[in-house]
Amino acid sequence: MSPPPSSASVDVWKTFVLSRFGSPDDTSRPASTRTAQLDHELEIMQDPHILVLAKRRRNDSLLCCTLPHEVLSRVMWFAQAAWSPERSFPSGEVSLGWIVVTHVCNSWREVALSSSSLWCDIRCYALPVSAVPALIERSRQRRLKLSFFNYPDGDAPLESKMSALRQLWLSQPIRTYARELIIRDTVSRWSSRSWAQYLRHHMPKLQEVRITLHARGQRIGVILPDDFLGPGSLPTALDTVVLANCYLPWTSHLFGAGIKVLDLTMKLPEETAPPPSATQFHDALSRLTNLETLSLHNVFPTFSDSRHPIIELPASLGVISLVASVPYLASRAVKTLQCMALPIDTRCELDLFHESDTSLISDALSHLFLLPPLPPSELLLSSVKIVTLLSEEWISGSPEYGPHGIDRPMQYRSEKRLSVQNRHEETPGMELLSLLHLIRMHTLTRLAITSDAIQLFSDVEVWKTTFAAASEVSCLALSHTPELFHLLCALTETVTDAGSETFALFPRLKVITFNRDVALDSRSKPRDASDVEAAQLRLALLNLLLARQRTGVSLDEVRAEAGILGQEEKQRIAEIVSVRIFEEL
């Protein structure tokens, strides 16, 4: 509750009112004239503009209302990104989200209304129909991002409101300025909400279209109309198409030279969409002459026994991702990759869920890691994933990534990734381990291994045999786990070659990095070493460092995350080689 006004303030206002209304004993004018003038004074005092002026002056005293416009613009930008307008279902109630900050004060409102870009990212179901014209006016004919997010079925009046919003937002005056169109709905509601008829209209400035349909147990595929986005040619600006659980005919004019990003996903592939033939697939991709990113998830052609032409992918292709999450599609995914000629610098990912088909994985490994013209310099290994890099910097040796950086998004030149899961394999990774010889080990200079992969190497001999050809490795990044003992012992063993003694494993090793072990998923946690295992690791590491020192090929540095090495152990190691401790990021 506001404090009562002070007597001084009351006296000032009384004096002001009396000065405007004069004395009741004034007889210099007729009574009717004087009354009319006093009525006019009352109207002025009650005028909303006067009250607004007073409130503005009051707001000017608040620090938040004196912020520079540049700062307010950033505040608005962050608010818009994190606080979107929403509509609650089934009630249909609307929350304005970030728009409420326009009511803080006049300064905030002026900044918001003058920043047309704030009004271009629109949740189309979140606002009432009556608010649409004002919002469009505030966008000042800039390009719009129109998002239609799935909502549950409501009663007839609510469904009618949502239908009216779809019709209004995709009407000619608005769709003309659409830059990005995002639709998230369900397969079952696609027809009832008449989406097909809304997508037949031309959107001349459309750059991105993203349609995601959730199956929710449906077995009926959604085919987008032949005249998708209008008959004839596509919008000239359209370069990104992302479709999930819906598809276009492979002869569609959408597969054209303007497309740079193509992402196709089917969760229930065979039951919802007929796969393309190898010829249809070849013809469609051949028309994508400026493609930069290609992602196919359970969308692969069928192959007959006859030979199929190689698809020459454009030099612009930077990323290709093929994912087969259904076992019977794994072979098709591999064959799809085999019929593609990839540019040298293309980053490639192949993710397979398969049925104990070793020959299939062998084919995938050979094609990914043996055929590329540029041999890899860095290898990252987990129990289910192999990653090779061609990079000048040591990616897995940085505190930011470490061995478990294997799960980060692809971002380096000529990066190749193979992820394999065998639904029948009792020990994940054994199949992959048996095929590591298909990787060009002799060119590797850097190696990173996660704890789940380290556990697959049962003894010293397995380490020596598997990496016998990797004689150029100089940098090693490892998850710190009790199973490291066998590797540290293997790094100590020597062999005699042409009368001289050399190390059997990684003879050129210069740097070892130890990273904290991390949980592989939410259901597991790293295993702590017992007292005996911890002592064995310390002894094995010291033996390794001393053995390399005695033969004149000492390591240059041991790196470790804080907490891995004890104080005494760190001091002892520092007497032999340089020690660098970095904090966990």
N, C-alpha and C positions, 0 to 999 in steps of 0.2 A: 504494500500500500504506500502511495506517495505521501510525503510529510505534508502537514497543513501549511498553507501559504503564510509567509511572514506578514506581520502587520504593515511593514514598510511597503511590500509589494502590493498589498490590498489598497493602501492609501494612494499609491501611484496610479493604479488602474481606476480607482474612484475619481481621482482628479481628471484623468484622461476622459472618462465617460461624461463627467459633468461639463467638460470643456466642449464636447461634441454635441451634447444635448441641451445645453443652455439652462437658463432659469425658467421654472414653471410660471413665473410672474411676468414673463416677456409678453408685452402687448403691442410690440411694434409691428407685428404681422398678424393677419387674420388667423384664427385658430385652425382652420382647415389647411392652410398653407403650411403652418408650423407642424401640424400632425403629419402631413405628407413628407415633410423634410425629415422628421424623426423616424418615420417608417423606412425611409431610404437609408438613414444611418444604421438602423437595425439590420437591414438587408446586407449592408456592407460588412457589418461585424460578423454576421452569420455566413458570409460567403465562404465556400470551401477553399477557395484560393488563398484567402487570408490565413485560414488554419494551416494550409499546406506550407505557406511561407513561414509561419511560426515554427512548424515542425522541422522544416529544413534548417532554420537557424539553430534549433535545439540539437539536431543531428550533427551540425557542424562542430559541436563541442566534443563529439566522440572521436577517439583516436582512430577507430576502424573506418570512420567516414572521411578521414583526412589522408588516407593512403594514396600515393600516386597512382595514376591510371595504369601505368605499366605493371605495378604490383597487383592491382585489382584484376587486370587481365589474366595474370598467372593464377590468381585465386580462382577465378571463374573457370579457367581451363581445367584445373585439378578437380574442382567440384563437379564439373560436367562429366569428366572421365570416371569418377568414382561413385556418383550419386545420380543414377538415371531415373527419370520418371517411370512409374510403374502403375499397373492396374491390378488390383486384387481380384482373384476369382474364388468362388462364384459370385461374390458380392458386386463386383464391377466397380468398386471404389477406386478413385484415382489419387495417387500421390505424385505431386509435382516434382519431387526430387530436387535437383540443383536449382530449378527455376525459382524456388522460394527465396533464394538469396537476392533476387532482384527487388525484394521488398524491404531490404535492410535499411536503405536510405536512398535519396535521390542520386547521389554520386554512384553508388553501386548499380542502380538501375540504368543510368546513362551509359556506363561502361558496358554493361551487358547488351543493351540495345544497339550500341554502336559497333559491337563485335559480331559481325554477321556470321563468322565461322562457327560461333557457339550454337547457332540455330540450324546447323546443317546435318547433325547426327541425331536422327529422329527415331524414337521407339513409337512406331505408328499406332499401336494399340493402347498406348498409355494416356493419350489425351482425348478429350471429347471432340466431337466433330466441330463444335462452335469455335474451338481454339485454333483450328487448322489455318484459316486465312491469315490470322495475325502472325502465327509462327512463320508461315511462308513469306510474308512481307518482311519479317525481320531477317530472313536469310538473304534478302536482296538478290535473288536470282542466282545465287551461287549453287554449285553442284551439291546434291543431297545424298546422304546415306540413309536409305530407308530400310528399317529392320522390322520384320513381322515375326515375333517369337511365339512359339506354340502356347496355347492356353487350353484348359479343359473345357469340355462342352458346358455351356450355360443354359439358362432358360431361354425361351423364345425372344423376349425383349432384348436380352444381352447379346444373343447371337445376331439379332437384327442390327444392333449398334456396331458390332465388330464387322459385319458385312458392309455396313455403310462406310466404315473407316477404310476397309480395303478398297472399296469402289472410289472413295474420294482421293486417297493417297496415290492410287494408280490411274487417276484420270489424266487427261491430256495436259492440263495446265501445270501439273506437278511432275508427272513422269518425264516431261521434257527435260527437267533439270536433274534427274536421277543419275548419280555417279556410281553408286553401289546399291545393290539390291540383295538383302539377306532374308531368306525365308526358312523358318524352322517350324515344322508341323509334323503330323503323323501320316502314315500311308492311308489309314482308314478315313481321315478327314479331308484328304486332298480333293476328292470329287465334291463332297458336300459343301466345301467352302469355295468351290468354283475357281480354283487357282488357274486352271488351264486357260480360261477365257481372259483372265487379266494379263497373262504372259504372251498373248498374241499381238500385243501392240508394240509399235516401234518406240524405242527409247534412245534417241540420237546421241546422248552424252554418256550412256552407260559404259562404265569401265570394268566393273566387277559384278558377277552374279554368283551367289552362293545359296544353294538349296539343299537343306538337310531334312530328310524325312525319317522319322523313327518308325521302325517296323512294328513294334509292340505286338508281336505274334502274327502279324499279317503275312500271308503267302502270295499276295498279288502285287506284281510290280507296277510301278508308276512310270508310264511313258510320257515324256514331255511332248507337247504338240509339234508337228512338223514345222509349223510356222512360228516356232519359239522365238520371241522377241521381234516378231514381225516378219512378214513374207519377204523373200528376196535376200538381199545382203544384210549382214549383221551391222550393228552400230560401229562406226569407224573407230571409236575409242576402246571398244571391248577387248580386253587382253587377259582377263582372269575368269576362269570358269571352274567352279567347285560344285560337284554334284554327289550327294550321298543317298543311296537307296532310291534313286530315280535315274533314268537314262534317256538318251536321245538315240535315234537311229544313226548308225555309223556312217550313213550317207548324208547326214545333216550338214547344212552349210555352216554350222557352228565350227566344224573342224576346218579352220582356214588360217591364212597366213598371219592374221592379226593376233592370234592367241599366243600369249607368252607363258601363262600358267594354266595347266590342265590337271585337275585332281578329281579322280573318279573312284567312288567307293561303293561296294555292295556288301552288306552284312550277310545276306542270304542269297548268294549269287545265282545258283542254278534254279532255285525255286521262284525267283522274282524277275529274272532277266535272262533272255537267251544270249549266250556268249557270241561274240563276232567270229566269223571265220578268219583264218590267217590272212586271206586276201583282203577282206574288209578292213581288218586292223591295219594292214600295211598301207592301204590306200588312204585311210584317215590320217595316220601319223605322217605320211609323206606330204600331206597338204599343210602340216604345221611347220612351216619353214622358218619361223622366228621363235620357236619354243625355247623357253628358258628353264622351266620346272615342269617335270612330269611325275605324277604320283598315281599309281594304280593299286588299289586295294581290292583283291578278289575280282578284278576285271581283267581277264586274260583271254586271248583267242583260243580256239580249238585248232589242233594241228592234225593233218592227215599224214600218211606215210611218205608222201611225196616231198621233195625238197621245196623250201620256201625262200623267196628272195630276201636278201638282207635289207633291213631298213636303215638307210643312211640318215642318222639324226643330225640336225643342224649344229654348226659350230657354236651357236649361241646357247646350247643346252648346258646349264650349269649343274642341275641336280636331277637325278632320277631315283625314284623310290618304288620298289615293287614289293608288295606284302601279300602273302598267301596265308590267311589265318584258318583256312579249311584244308585238311590234309590232301584231299584229292586234287586241289589246285596247285600244289607245290611243284609238280612236274611241269605244269603249264607256265608257271612263273619263271622257272629256269629256262624253258624253251623260248619264252618271250624275250628274256635277256640275251639268249644266244643268237637270236635273229636280229639283234640290234648292233649297229656299228656306232660305238660311243666316241665322241670327241676326246682328245687326250686329257683335258683338264676337268672333265665331268666328274662330279661327285656321285657315287652310286651306292644305293642301299638295297639289299635283298634280304627279306625277312620271311622265313619259312617255318610252317608248322606241318610236320610230315609224319609218315608211317614207316619208320625204320628202313628207309631207303638209302643205304650208304652210297650206292652208285649215283643217286641223284645229288647228294651233297658233294660228292667228288666232282661231278660235272660243274656244280655251282662254284666250288672253290677254284677249279681250273680256269673257268671263264673269268672270274672276278680278279684273281690274283696272279695268274700266269700269263694271260694274253695281253693285258695292257702294255703298251710300248715303254712306259716309264716305270722302272722298278721302284718299289717302296723303300723309304728310309726309316720308317718307324712302324712298329707293330704293337697293337694293344690287344690283349687276350683276356677273355673271361670264359666261363664254362659254356656259354651259349652264344658268344659273339666274338667275331674276329674283325679288327679294324686295321687297315693299313693307311699310312699317310705319306705324302711327299711334301715335307715342310722343312724350311731352314731352321726353325726354332724347335726346341724340345717341348712338345705340348704336354705330355704326361708327366714331365719332370717339374712342372710349375706347381706352386702351392695351391693355385686356383683349381686345378684339375686333378692331378695324380692319376693312378690307375683307373679309378672309378669315373674319370672323365670320359670313359668309353661310352657312357650313356648320354653325353651331351649331344645337341643337334650337330649335324654335319656342317662344317664351315671351312674346311681347308681344301686346297687345290688337289685334285685327283684322289680324293679320299674314297676308299672302298670299304663297305661294311657288309658282313654276312651274319645274320642272326638265325640260329637254328634251334628249334625245339622239337624233340621226338616224343610223341605222346606215350610211347612204350618203353622209353629208356629209363632204367632204374637209377642210374647214376648220370645225371645230366652232364654232358660235356665229353664223355669218353669217346663217343663217335667222332666228335670234332677234333679231339686230341689225336686220334689215329690218322687224321688226314692233314695234319699240319705240314707234312713234307711237301705238299702241293704249293706251298708259299715260297717265294724266292728269298730264302733266308740269307743268302750270301751277300745281298745288298743292304741288309738291315744294319743301322748304326745305333738305333734306340729301341728299347723294348719295355713294355709295361704289362704287368700281370696282376689281376685281381685275386683276392683270397680264394674265391670259389674255384678258380682255375688252378691255383697253386696246390689245392688239395687233391687234384687229379694226378699229380706226379708222386708216385708212391715211394720212389727211392732215388738214389743218386744216379743210377744207370739210365733211368727214364729221362732225367734232365739232360744228361750228356748225349743220349741218342737223339732226342727230339730236336735239340738245337746245335747239333754237331756242325752244321753248315753255317751257322751264324757267327762266324769268326770275327766279323768287323764290328760287333756290338760294343759300344763304349759307354753307353748310358743305360741304366737299369732302374725302373721305378716299380716298387713292390708294395703290396698291402702287407702290413706287419701282422703276421699270423703265425701260430705255433708251427704250422706245416712248412714254414720257410727253412727249417733246419736242413732238409735234404738238399735244397738249392745252395745254401751257404757251404755245405760240405763239398758239393760238386764243384764249386768255384775254387776250392782249395787244391783239388787233385791236379797232378801234372802228368804229362806224357813225354816220351823222348822222340823227337822228330829230327832225323838227319844228324844225330849225335848231340843235339841241343835239347834242353829241357824247356817245355812250354806248358801252358795251362790247357787242360782238356776242354774247358768251357769258357767262352768269352775271354780269350787271351788279351784283348785290347781294352778291357774294362777299365774305366777311369772314374765313373761317378755312380754311386748307388743312392737312391732316394727311398726312404721308408715312410709310407703314409699310414695313417690310422685305418684300421679295418672298419668298414661300415656295413650296416645291414643290407642284405640283398633285396629285401622287401619288408613289408610291415609285419610279416609273420615270423621273421627270423631276427636274430641279433648276433653280433660277432662273438666268437668263442674266446674267452680269456685264457691265457696260457697259465698252466699250473706252475708251481715253484720250480719243479724239475725242468719243464719245457722252457721257462724263461731263462734258467741258468744255461741250458743247452744252447739257446739262441745267442746268448752273450759270448759263450766260449767259441761257438762256430764263427761268429763275426770277427772276433779277435784273431782266431787262427787264420781266417781268410786274409785279413789285412797284413798280418805278419808274414804269411807265406808269399804274398805278392811283393812285399817289401824286400824280402830276402833275395828274390830272383831279379830285382832291379826293375820291376814293372809295377810299382806302387800305384794305388788308386790316388786320384787327386783330391777327392772330396767325398764325404758321407753327409747326406742331407736327411733330416728327420723332422716330422712334426713334433711340436712341443709335447712332452710327456712320454714319448716312446723310449727315449734313452734316459737312464738314471744319471744323476750327477757324477758319480764315480765312473760309470761306464763312458760317459761323454768325455771326461778328463783323460781316461786311458786311451780312447780312440784318437783324441786330439794330439797325443804324443806321437801318433803314427801318420795320420792324414789330417787335412783340414775338415772341420765339422761346422755345418750350418744348420741352425734350428729355425724353423719357421712355424708360425702360428697356424692353427686350423682355421680355414676360411668358412 
